[in-house]
Amino acid sequence: MSPHFSILLLLAIAAPAQQPDRAPLADEWGYRPPEGETVALNPPSLSWVHEKGAVSYTVQWAANAEFRNAGEATGVPWSVYTHHAKLTPGSYYWRYRIHGTGGASAWSRVRRFTVPASAVEFPQPRLQELKARVGTQHPRLFVSAKELPRLRAYAKSDGKAAFQALLRRADALVGVDPTGEPTVRGDSRNPETRDHWWSNRVQTLKALNEAEVLTFAWLMTQDSKYAAAAKAFTLKLAGWDPDGPTQFALNCEAAKPMLHRLARAYDWAYPLFTEEERQRIRAVMERRARDAWKSGEVREGVGHLNQPYGSHANRTWHKLAENAVATLGETPFSDSLLQYAVTKFYAAYPVWSDEDGGWHEGLSYFAGYMSKVTWWMHMAQQALGIDGFRKPFFKHFADYAMYSAPPGTPDLGFGDLASGQPNRGWAFLQFFIAQTKNPQWAWWARQWNLPEDVDEPVLSFLWSSMGHVTPEKPALPPSKVFRGTGVAVMNTTLESAAENVQVRFKSSPMGRWSHGHDAHNSFTLSAYGEALLVNNVYRDIYGSPFHKEWVWTTRAQNAVLVDNTGQKEHSADLGGRIVKADFQDGLDYVVGDAAASYQGKLTRALRHIVFVKPDVVVIGDELDAPSASTYQFLLHGHEAFQVDEGQRRLVLDRAKAGVVVDYVTPAELTFRQWTGYSPAPDKQYLDSISRPMIPPQWHVEAATKRATEANITFTVLRPYRKGAKQPDSAVQLVRSGEGLEMTVTGASGVPVKMISSRDAVVIRKGDREWRIARVMD
């Protein structure tokens, strides 16, 4: 042994063991279950903070704090673990230790959780059990050899129309050349080639869909006319250069489809290939999987499971799972991929959600990601025997969409690209409806005229075989809080936007990052099918100057600035929180706290929203600063506001509805209105992906003239239907004993009186009365 090597060995032996219980960073998954939590799943997934240099972990759980007769898992490669058997309901304690080059660490602190009898049993199967379920036969993905007779019979009966549509696509491909490989290395970061970045993805998907259609047509019919084309198209794809335009590091959007769609073609047409051809296909599938595995998105599983919020990585894991299932038992690397994917689903998916069905990134990205996770949910159920619908989020999967976008709602609310409506891309919802048999989601989908077939003939056929659900109009409360994502949606009705007045409100513990950038304590208002007060959710390219310097800012949202400064931008930490929600018949009340996000500029930032249905919304801002400051209140609309500075009034009058806005505050206000964006959106890029230019918005700032340490401002919103009398009476505010008394008359003409005291607010409208307790320090 050389002296140099001996010194290195001694240093390694002498290295101190790593210490557990490091405080998690804002983007780390952290310690779960946290101290004292009552869990929804049995067993719960245990997670902790990964330490750089850790080789493995040991985790223990026991029904006593002394860890007598403890359950234990050793050699755990990741900072998460889900046991393979259920626990007896009761209280439990858990801890972990780190194994590294310096030896084993001390045990972590002990954390306690409770498993109630009502917890859903959801143990994670071990790898050997999964391999046994998959077996050695093909096909494996979405359909098994055992199911083929049923599907072939269905294709001749109730599924004939869907299957014939698939065969027509296959017939059109027989005798033609497959779509070729992209030739330009399109890079979104390179202005000279970025026009090819997205088009390369589109071209890749087209080529892969051709192979899917042909191989599935052959699988179902065994017709020789499809065999040669199915084989040729698949082998052509296997010949694409992994270092070319579809390289993962260059263009992950083009590379991701290659991870899993080639696997489908390989699986469905398996008997058509020689063993040499199978080896060639498997080799390129493994190479592409390893590229993704080593990427910054996945970081060999360890990185992503510790920091699982990466938006792109949350689309990669289940594509790797399809790759793994198709080649399980044929490529050793597939074992690692499958173990990772299953561990990811049990312990850290979905990450942008809450148990109520909320989605931090907004409904546009909800649709984008959920349209793809259908593949996992379907494949995992069929090939792996994993019923993902046992997870609480998937039981409430479409609730956020149903509340935030009642039929006809002009936009989707919060989050990037949420300015549109549900469209053909939402056809994936049919899979979830069929799986859950939820008639209310079926009703919502029908009201939006969502298609029952997706743009993928194979999946359309397979999903059509899952059965029909009769729609039922929702019999639900019209308003709901999605607590984990910090969003409250308040409606007068869930049945039709044409009859609805809606207030959405965000104050989220999940922060302002990824595609959920909206400011804390921001809100939107729509009425009678018209978007009135809107946040900015437009985007050209992610992270562009327009996106970062306008959309991510507090100024771009219906929110508050302090000394012309907003909240910490695009941040995982310094979140907001909904501190109170009280929904009563005819009245909704919610309070958000955004003080932390102002990074010390405010010590108090409570925004109260009182919605007296259907036509009076009072927003009360309580602001305290450590030193005298000015405050700017921002509102945004799709058209110009009429500004009456003398009366402190705005009017926004649109095609279907309008809103009168009154500011009530002892402070003197100045008003400013402008339109456009600075910096402007990137028109060249939008043209390159065939998207229209981002439309303008008009912005109004109501600013206090004098600096003060404290400010209370009421912003009173009175929406009205087009053609109805516009509310024009003044808002009356008088002191009443130790409190305030406010009188507001909405479009209905019935006065609303709000009487506040030290501990409560009483609201009266006609012969109705509500009482809400005040938020106390």
C-alpha positions, 0 to 999 in steps of 0.5 A, a space after each residue: 500500500 502506498 503512503 499516499 493511499 494510507 494517508 487518504 484511508 486514515 483521513 476517511 476513517 477519521 472523518 467525523 460522522 455527519 449529523 442529522 436534523 439539519 434544518 431543511 432548505 425551502 426547496 427541500 422535502 424536509 421532515 415528514 410526518 412532522 411532529 404530532 401529525 395525524 397521517 392520512 395514509 397507513 403506513 406514512 412515508 417517512 422523509 428527512 433531509 439528505 446530507 451530501 456524502 451520505 452513502 445510505 440511511 437507517 430509519 426506525 419506527 416504534 410504538 414507544 419512544 424507547 424504540 423497543 421492538 422497533 421496525 427498521 429499514 437499513 441500507 436505504 439509498 434515499 432520504 425517504 422510506 415507505 414501509 411494505 406493510 401497514 401499521 396497527 393504528 396508534 401513536 408512533 415515533 420515528 428517527 433516522 441515522 446517516 451512514 457515510 465515509 465517517 461511519 454512522 451518525 447519532 440517531 436523529 431527534 425523535 418525531 411522533 405521528 399518529 395513525 388513525 383507524 381511518 387512514 387509508 392502507 397504502 404500503 409500498 410493494 417491494 421490488 421483488 413483488 413488483 417484478 413478479 407482478 410485471 412478469 416476463 411476458 409482453 405486452 406490459 404497458 397499459 395492456 397485458 396478454 391476459 387482457 388482450 381477449 377482452 380488448 379485442 372483443 370490445 373493439 368489435 362491439 362497444 369500442 368499435 368506433 374508437 378502434 376503427 379511428 385508430 385503424 384509420 390512422 394506422 392504415 394511413 401510415 402503411 407504405 409511407 416514410 416515418 417522420 424524420 429525426 429533427 436536424 437542428 439542435 434547437 436550444 431555448 437559451 440560444 437565440 439563433 436556434 431557439 425557434 427549433 426548440 419547441 418544434 423539435 418536440 412537436 416533430 418528435 412526438 409526431 414520430 413516436 405517435 406514428 410508431 405507437 399507432 402502428 405497433 398497437 394496431 398490430 398487437 390488437 389485430 395481428 394483421 401482417 399489413 401492420 407488421 412491417 411498418 410497425 417494425 420499421 418505424 420503431 427501429 427508425 426511432 431507435 436509430 435517432 442520435 441520443 447526442 443530437 437534437 433530442 439529447 436530454 441536456 440540450 432539449 429535455 422537452 424533445 428528449 422526454 417523449 423518447 424516454 417512454 414512447 419508444 418503450 411502448 412501441 418496443 413492448 407492443 411489437 416485441 414479437 416482431 423483433 429479432 433478439 439482436 434488434 431488441 438489444 439495439 432498442 434496449 440499448 438506446 432506451 437505457 442510454 436515454 434513461 441514463 441521460 435523464 437519470 444523471 441530469 440536474 432534474 433527477 440527480 440519480 434519484 437522490 437529488 430529486 427525492 430530497 428536492 422534489 419540487 423541480 417542475 420538469 422532474 415531476 414529469 420525468 420520473 413516470 416516463 422512466 417508470 414506463 421505460 423500466 417496466 418495458 425492459 424489466 428483467 432484460 436490462 439490469 438498470 431497469 430495477 433502479 429506475 423502477 425502484 426510484 419511480 415507485 418510491 417517488 410516487 409513494 413518498 413525494 408525489 404530487 408535490 404542488 398539491 394539497 389533500 383538498 385537491 389544490 394545485 400551487 402552480 395553477 390550473 394551466 400547469 395542473 392540466 399539463 402535468 395531470 394529462 401526463 400522470 394519467 400514463 403512470 396511474 393507468 400503467 401502475 394500476 395495470 402492470 404494478 398493481 398500485 392503485 394511485 387513487 388511494 392517495 387523498 389528492 387524487 380523491 379530490 383531483 378535479 375539485 380545484 378546477 370545479 371551484 375555480 372555473 365553474 362552466 363559462 368562467 373566463 379564465 383559470 385563475 392563478 399561475 402561469 398561462 392561466 388566462 385561458 379556459 379548459 380546452 381539448 387538452 383537458 380530455 385527460 379528465 375522462 380517465 380520472 372520471 372513469 376511474 373514480 366514477 365521480 359524477 360531479 366531475 363528469 358534469 363539469 367536463 360536459 358543461 365545458 364540452 370537454 372531449 371524451 377522446 384524447 389526441 392519442 388514438 391508443 389511449 382514447 381506445 383504452 380509456 373508452 373501455 373503462 365505462 361511462 359515468 352519468 353526470 350529476 350537477 354538484 350539490 356542494 357548498 359554493 366556496 372552498 379553501 384549499 389550505 395546503 396551497 393557500 387558496 380560497 375560492 368564493 363563488 355564488 354558484 358552481 353551476 354557471 359563470 353567467 350567474 356567478 360572482 367569484 373572488 379568488 384569494 391566495 396566501 400560500 405557505 408554498 411560496 411564490 415560485 415555479 409556475 405559482 408566482 402570484 403574490 400573497 394576499 392577491 385576489 381576482 374578481 370575475 362576475 357574470 362571465 366577465 373577468 374584471 380584476 385580474 392578476 398577470 398570468 401571461 408568459 412568453 418564455 419561462 424566465 424571460 425579462 418580461 416574465 421575471 421583471 414584470 409577471 413575477 413582481 407584486 406590482 403585476 398583481 392585485 396586491 400591495 406595495 410598501 414604499 414601492 417595493 413588493 414581496 420577495 419574488 419567485 421565492 420558495 420561502 417567506 410564504 403567506 398563510 390563510 389564518 381564518 376562513 368562515 363560510 356561511 350561507 350568503 357570506 364568505 370571510 377569509 383572512 390572509 397574512 403576508 407579512 413575512 414575504 415583505 422581508 421586514 418592511 411590514 410587521 403586519 399585513 393582514 388582508 380581510 375579504 368579506 363577500 356579502 353575496 352576490 354583489 358586495 366585496 369589502 377588502 380590508 388591509 391592516 398594514 403595520 411597518 417598523 418605520 413610516 412608509 407609504 403604501 400602494 394598492 394595485 388593481 389590474 383589468 383588461 380595459 381602461 378604468 374610469 378614475 375619479 380621484 376626487 371621489 376615490 372611485 374607479 369604474 371598470 365597465 366591460 361587455 357582460 359586467 362591471 365593477 365599481 371600486 371605492 377606497 375608504 381610508 383616512 389617508 390621502 390618496 393619489 391615483 395613477 393609471 397606465 397600460 402596457 408592460 415593462 419590459 415588453 413580452 418577446 414577440 419573436 419567440 411567441 411568433 416562433 411557437 405560433 402563439 398570439 401576442 400577449 394582450 395589454 392590461 391596464 393598471 391602477 395604483 392608489 398610493 398614500 401621499 404621507 408616510 405612516 407606520 400604520 395604515 388601514 384601507 378598505 377597498 370596496 368592490 361592487 360588481 354589477 351585471 351589464 344593463 343593471 343600474 351601476 351602484 353609485 351611492 357613497 360608501 358610508 363609514 362612521 365610528 361607532 363606540 370602539 369600532 366602525 360602522 360601514 354601509 354599502 349598497 350593491 347593485 341589488 339596492 339592498 344596503 349592507 351594514 357592517 358593524 365592527 367591535 373589538 372582538 367581532 363584526 356583525 353584518 346585516 343585509 335586509 332581514 339577514 344577519 351574520 356574525 364573524 369573529 375577528 382575527 386576534 393577535 
